[in-house]
Amino acid sequence: MGRCQVSIPGPLLSYTKQRQVTAEGATLGALLQDLDRHYPGIRFRMVDEQDRVRPHMRIFINGAQVMDLGIALGPADTVHIVQALSGG
């Protein structure tokens, strides 16, 4: 387990105040919990009460989209969080 670089989307900047942060976690779920420890409330904006990534959120690890919070992370991984746009 190591510290991963995490890219934060514009709608979540009110939590972090910066576009790039670092977080720790052996899994994606643990990394999101670490983010929430440093930026309270941010995890709930990305993950619902059933521990599923919210439909309007996209999370990419090293460029590949993931939905499984149990996926393992390495110290050199980069995580990009993107909020999908919707409208009509």
Beta strands, then each sheet from edge to edge (+ up, - down):
strand 1: 3-7
strand 2: 20-24
strand 3: 57-61
strand 4: 64-66
strand 5: 78-83
sheet 1: 2+ 1- 5- 3+ 4-
end
